[in-house]
Amino acid sequence: MPKELLVMNNLEVKSDGSCKNLQSDNSCSIYETRPSICRVSDMQKDSGLSQLEYFQLTASVCNIWMDEDKSDYPRLDDDYSDHIIDSRSDD
């Protein structure tokens, strides 16, 4: 997520541009009280996309943002899609 978006949502930014609440293992230190911008499942449901489609879209956007920031953080690819349960089965 771009640092400007983090700041707009009252989240502090580390010197590398990542959220201050992101821990070294990539987990969130405020997960239970995270703001709505970080609640991916709620945003996915509101989008009308399947869970897989939503994650693929957000991964591509994240990669673009990381490229723009010249971040050395690993880019997201389709390898993670095997771990996603498609939410359409809940409809």
N, C-alpha and C positions, 0 to 999 in steps of 0.2 A: 504494500500500500504506500503510495507516495507520502512523503513527510508532510506535505501541505494538507492532505486529507486527514492525517493523524492529528495535526494541530487543530484543524477545523472541528474535530470531534473531541477536543480537550484531552488528547493523549500526548504525553511527552515523547520526544524523539531522542534516541541515542546519537552519538557522533557519527555512526555509520548509516544513519537514516532510518533505522528500524525502530519499532515501538519499544519504549522503555520497559514495557511489561513482558516482552518476549525474552524468555529464559534461554540459557545456553543449549538446552535440549529441544528448543523450538516450541515449548509449551508456554501457555499464557499464565502469568502469575495472578491475574485478576479474572480468570475464566468465569467464575460464578457470578461476578458483578460486571462483566464486560459490557461495553456500550452496544447499542443495536447495530452499528456499522460492522461489528465483529461477529454478529450472530448469523452465520452463514446459512444454517438450516431455515431460519425464518425468511431470510432474503430469497433463498432458492424457492420456497413455497410461493412467495409473492410474485416471482418472475414468470410462473407458468411453464418453466422448463423442467425436464426430468433432472434428477440429481446429477447424473452423468453429464448431461448437456451443460448444466450450470457450472459444474466444476471445470469442465473443459474450457468454457468461456472465461471464467475467472482466472484460470491458470494462464491462458494466453494474454489476458490483460496484465496480470502480474509480471509476466515475462517482458512485456513491452515497457512497463514502468521500471523494471530492473535494468533493462537496456538503456533507457533514457537517463537513469541515474548512474550508469556505468558501474553498477553493483557487481561485486564478485560472488554474490550469493548464488547457489546452484539454481539453474532454471528448472521449471516444472515441466514434466513430460507426461506421456500417456501411461507410464509404468504404474502410477498410483491408481489408475482407474479400476484395477482388479479388486481394490479394497473398498470400493464404493457400492453401497446397496442402493439399487434403483428405487426411488420413492414412489414410482407410479403404482407399485403393488399395494400401496396404502389407499389408493383412490377408490 
